[in-house]
Amino acid sequence: MVTDTQQSPTACRAFLLTSLLVLLTGCFPLPVDVPSSPRTLDARTLGGDWYVAATNFPMWLDGGRCHPRFRYSNFADVDGDITMDDEVSYLEPGERERGTITGFDTQDASKLAHFTWRGDGLLALFTSEWTVAHMSPDGSFAIIFFTETPATPSGVDVITRDAHPSPDIMRAATKVLQGDAFLRQHARGLVQLRPAGPGAPESCSAPDGAQSRAPLASPE
């Protein structure tokens, strides 16, 4: 994460958004048991880039940021705990340089699908909790549950390996949400984010974000 906010307006916005994330995630989040989460999970299967295909997280739905991407890397065994670097990046309207929020995740040794995020730098005092609620058999998509905080409700991200997930992948993800009572409850208000067209540069095509998202069939 860029920390010299005096040199770049984009860096300054990234810093402010990082501070916003602190408020959204809360200081002392509590883990929640997700009944559908896999009982075994090799954290290294999460390595690489994931694209947020659908979400009800307010930060991605307020029109100020688009094309969110998660990147997990640098896996390590620290005193028996598996850790990985966690980078969240996004674009803002009119910008070509991605803003980033960086930290690291520690896998829960007793619940392998559960992770605790801790921020880098000024965010090192803050943590948040998230769980892999579902991983597709072919690894093409996953469903992430994030815990409730003082500022935001709990919710769900559908993340995909492909920046342009096929309709079949999105239907499969929706079927999982519809078939799971816990996820169905927390996926209310889920919105499918519309990626840039194949071969087109990423950009936020409208200041209000109206062109970057589309309704997703809401689980009943």
KANORWO-V37861 format. One record per residue. PHI is phi in degrees with one decimal (* if undefined). PSI is psi in degrees with one decimal (none if undefined). NEAR is the number of other C-alpha atoms within 8 Angstrom. Layout:
PHI | PSI | NEAR
PHI | PSI | NEAR
//
This chain:
* | 135.1 | 6
-71.7 | 127.7 | 7
-107.7 | -14.5 | 6
-86.1 | 87.0 | 8
-74.8 | -2.7 | 10
-85.6 | -14.7 | 6
-96.7 | -25.1 | 6
-143.0 | 128.2 | 8
-59.2 | -37.0 | 8
-63.9 | -40.6 | 9
-64.6 | -37.8 | 13
-64.1 | -43.6 | 11
-64.0 | -39.3 | 9
-61.0 | -40.7 | 12
-63.0 | -43.8 | 11
-66.1 | -38.1 | 8
-69.7 | -33.1 | 8
-62.1 | -42.8 | 9
-62.5 | -38.4 | 8
-62.3 | -40.5 | 8
-61.1 | -36.5 | 8
-59.0 | -45.3 | 11
-65.5 | -36.1 | 9
-73.2 | -34.9 | 10
-85.4 | -24.7 | 14
83.8 | 166.3 | 13
-90.2 | -36.6 | 10
-132.2 | 64.3 | 7
-68.0 | 150.5 | 12
-107.3 | 136.9 | 6
-66.5 | 149.4 | 7
-123.2 | 136.0 | 5
-75.0 | 125.2 | 4
-105.9 | 107.6 | 9
-56.5 | -33.9 | 6
-84.9 | -5.3 | 8
-65.1 | 144.3 | 10
-62.7 | 141.4 | 11
-78.2 | -24.4 | 7
-124.0 | 139.1 | 6
-156.8 | 120.4 | 8
-82.2 | 112.5 | 7
-55.7 | -27.7 | 9
-66.9 | -18.7 | 6
-68.4 | -14.9 | 6
-85.3 | -8.1 | 7
-58.8 | 143.2 | 9
103.4 | -159.6 | 7
-96.7 | 140.6 | 9
-130.3 | 142.3 | 12
-111.1 | 134.4 | 13
-77.4 | 109.4 | 14
-92.1 | -29.6 | 14
-153.1 | 147.5 | 12
-162.9 | 159.3 | 15
-125.3 | 21.9 | 14
-77.6 | 123.3 | 9
-54.8 | -34.5 | 7
-60.0 | -30.6 | 7
-93.3 | -0.3 | 12
-119.0 | 2.8 | 10
-89.2 | 1.3 | 9
86.5 | -5.5 | 10
-93.4 | -11.8 | 12
-142.5 | 149.1 | 15
-145.0 | 169.9 | 14
50.9 | 51.5 | 13
-66.6 | 142.9 | 12
-139.5 | 138.5 | 11
-107.1 | 140.1 | 12
-133.7 | 121.8 | 12
-112.4 | 132.4 | 12
-157.5 | 177.8 | 9
53.2 | 59.2 | 7
-72.8 | 140.4 | 9
-148.6 | 153.4 | 7
-103.4 | 109.9 | 8
-111.4 | 101.3 | 7
54.0 | 40.0 | 4
89.9 | -8.3 | 5
-101.7 | 133.4 | 10
-84.6 | 126.8 | 11
-121.0 | 159.1 | 13
-151.9 | 145.9 | 12
-70.2 | 144.9 | 13
-131.0 | 115.2 | 13
-119.5 | 124.5 | 12
-105.5 | 126.9 | 11
-130.3 | 160.5 | 11
-162.7 | 166.4 | 12
-113.1 | 155.4 | 15
-115.7 | 154.6 | 13
-53.5 | 130.2 | 12
83.9 | -2.4 | 6
-108.5 | 146.5 | 10
-106.7 | -20.2 | 8
-90.0 | 130.5 | 6
-73.6 | 136.2 | 9
-80.7 | 152.8 | 12
-135.7 | 149.6 | 10
-127.6 | 121.5 | 10
-118.9 | 151.7 | 11
-170.8 | -159.0 | 12
-145.6 | 155.4 | 13
-113.2 | 143.5 | 12
-117.8 | 126.0 | 11
-76.1 | 138.3 | 14
-76.2 | 118.5 | 11
-66.5 | -23.6 | 6
-94.1 | -24.0 | 4
-132.9 | 93.6 | 8
-66.4 | -18.9 | 14
-86.2 | -4.6 | 14
-100.4 | 136.5 | 11
-131.3 | 148.6 | 12
-112.9 | 122.1 | 12
-91.8 | 139.4 | 13
-131.9 | 135.6 | 13
-77.3 | 163.0 | 13
-90.0 | 160.9 | 10
57.6 | -123.7 | 5
-65.0 | -18.4 | 6
-91.3 | 5.7 | 9
-63.0 | -20.8 | 10
-83.9 | -7.1 | 8
-112.1 | 144.6 | 11
-133.1 | 161.4 | 14
-145.8 | 162.9 | 13
-119.1 | 137.1 | 13
-147.2 | 157.2 | 13
-136.5 | 137.7 | 12
-76.7 | 103.0 | 13
-80.0 | -26.1 | 14
-158.3 | 139.3 | 10
-125.6 | 124.4 | 10
-65.0 | 149.5 | 8
-55.8 | -34.3 | 5
-92.7 | 1.5 | 4
74.2 | 12.7 | 8
-79.2 | -24.2 | 10
-149.3 | 158.9 | 12
-139.6 | 158.1 | 14
-118.1 | 124.5 | 13
-108.1 | 131.9 | 13
-105.0 | 130.0 | 14
-115.7 | 145.7 | 10
-77.9 | 160.2 | 14
-67.9 | 145.6 | 10
-129.9 | 172.2 | 11
-59.1 | -24.2 | 8
-103.0 | -21.6 | 8
-139.1 | 154.9 | 9
-77.0 | 165.7 | 8
-65.9 | 162.0 | 10
-169.9 | -167.0 | 14
-138.3 | 139.9 | 15
-116.9 | 135.8 | 13
-100.0 | 118.3 | 13
-115.9 | 144.6 | 13
-130.8 | 153.1 | 13
-72.5 | -31.1 | 11
-94.4 | 131.4 | 8
-64.6 | -19.9 | 9
-124.7 | 72.7 | 7
-61.8 | 142.8 | 10
-71.9 | 158.8 | 6
-56.5 | -33.2 | 6
-63.7 | -40.5 | 6
-65.1 | -43.7 | 10
-67.8 | -35.1 | 9
-66.1 | -39.6 | 8
-63.7 | -41.7 | 8
-64.6 | -43.0 | 12
-63.0 | -38.4 | 10
-61.7 | -40.8 | 8
-62.0 | -45.5 | 8
-62.5 | -42.4 | 12
-67.9 | -29.6 | 11
-90.1 | 0.2 | 7
-122.8 | 117.7 | 9
-61.2 | -41.4 | 8
-64.6 | -49.8 | 9
-66.8 | -38.1 | 11
-59.1 | -40.1 | 13
-64.4 | -41.3 | 7
-89.9 | -5.3 | 9
-96.0 | 9.3 | 14
-60.6 | 136.7 | 10
80.9 | 11.4 | 6
-63.7 | 136.3 | 12
-125.2 | 134.0 | 11
-83.0 | 127.6 | 11
-87.6 | 134.0 | 12
-93.4 | 117.6 | 9
-75.4 | 168.2 | 11
-63.3 | 151.6 | 9
-62.0 | 152.6 | 7
-53.5 | 127.3 | 5
84.7 | -9.5 | 4
-89.6 | 146.8 | 6
-66.8 | 147.1 | 6
-67.9 | 135.7 | 8
-161.7 | 155.7 | 13
-85.8 | 107.5 | 16
-78.1 | -10.8 | 8
-146.1 | 137.5 | 9
-55.2 | -32.8 | 9
-90.9 | 3.1 | 7
77.3 | 4.9 | 15
-63.3 | -28.8 | 8
-89.3 | -3.5 | 9
-104.5 | 5.5 | 13
-149.3 | 159.0 | 11
-147.6 | 152.9 | 9
-62.4 | 144.8 | 7
-109.2 | 140.7 | 8
-55.3 | 112.8 | 5
-73.0 | 133.6 | 8
-60.5 | 136.6 | 9
-84.0 | none | 4
//
